[in-house]
């Protein structure tokens, strides 16, 4: 009898705490007090952040899938619709984005929750994050990215490609609400980990988005996202689609300086990182390198002929030189036009291009200020 009473009392206490959390934390219409933030106690807490909390251990050890699906998730969905500025967010976001007066809620719960999330639940939360990405409130947009970052850590590998497609749908179809919306979505794209199917989807889609984009910040995010996945596919000897390779090579010599810089940066970063990890050079890398070799040769000729006056700036010269000095050329992956004797000749001309008061190309301060 005593054991039954203890069990009954424990169930009542658990139910009461869950009710407290859903009513006063998840469904709060105002900023949640800092001490209720569901974050673990750390040995060296930041002085401006109240990492001490009352609920982290409870959620971590007590909340199970049944409690989550019947009590937590319904309240979470309502909160994300009603007051996303308070119910979104996550501890993985930059510290300054979450002052002590406005701690995150949903993302911190997911970090504390010890059980995997099923696909239907992930889809619901992904939809909520994507819906908040188009908010006119900058705090909501920032918190949408923070929640998304936590969600990605919960995605099973078989769901990654689906999630990538969901994020890409609006920008690819031109149905974003504006540049702020696109920046939030592109920030999400930078979060995706390497994955065979998801990386191929991104490599197919991102070059087109770069070309269509007119905002510098949005372009920089796409340029940051693409090399990782291009590198992943090449490292695993996955051929890059011919149309993608042709588009990249074309834009490396684009008449638009911003496009030229973007694609030279993308290819240079992917090949530079590949140089460090891929041994021996595989067939996919050889095919890609040969396809873009003429673009690199054009970059070298342009910058070496007139380093200070190139429309896109000296970046393409630095990138081309770095790739020329890598082991990719020694492996002859660029074809006969980039034999070592040619590399030495071009490198010699670049380094000894006197452009200002005897200063050489590599060291001229006009280039790297």
VENHU-V79899 format. One record per residue. OMEGA is omega as a letter, one per 20 degrees, with the letter a starting at -180 (999 if undefined). Layout:
# VENHU-V79899
omega: {OMEGA:OMEGA}
This chain:
# VENHU-V79899
omega: {a:r:r:r:r:r:r:r:r:r:r:r:r:r:r:r:r:r:r:a:a:a:a:r:a:a:a:r:r:r:a:r:a:a:r:r:a:a:a:r:r:a:r:a:r:a:a:a:a:a:r:a:a:a:a:a:r:a:a:a:a:a:r:a:r:r:a:a:a:a:a:a:r:r:a:r:r:a:a:r:a:a:a:r:r:a:r:r:a:a:r:a:r:a:a:a:a:r:a:a:a:a:r:a:a:a:r:r:a:r:a:a:a:a:r:r:r:a:r:r:r:r:r:a:r:r:r:r:r:r:r:a:a:r:r:r:a:r:r:r:r:a:r:r:r:r:a:r:r:r:a:r:r:a:r:a:a:a:a:a:r:a:r:a:r:a:a:a:a:r:a:a:r:a:r:a:a:a:r:r:a:r:r:r:a:r:r:a:r:a:a:r:r:a:a:a:a:r:r:r:a:r:r:a:a:r:r:r:r:a:a:a:r:a:a:a:r:r:a:r:r:r:r:a:a:a:a:a:r:r:a:a:r:r:a:r:r:a:r:a:a:a:r:a:a:r:r:a:r:a:r:r:a:r:r:a:a:r:r:r:a:a:r:r:a:a:r:r:a:a:r:r:r:a:a:a:a:a:j:r:a:a:a:r:r:a:a:a:r:a:a:a:a:r:r:r:r:r:a:a:a:a:a:r:a:a:a:a:r:a:a:a:a:a:a:r:r:a:a:r:r:r:r:a:r:a:r:r:r:r:r:a:a:r:a:a:a:r:a:r:r:r:a:a:a:r:r:a:a:a:a:r:a:a:a:r:r:a:a:a:a:a:a:a:r:a:a:r:999}
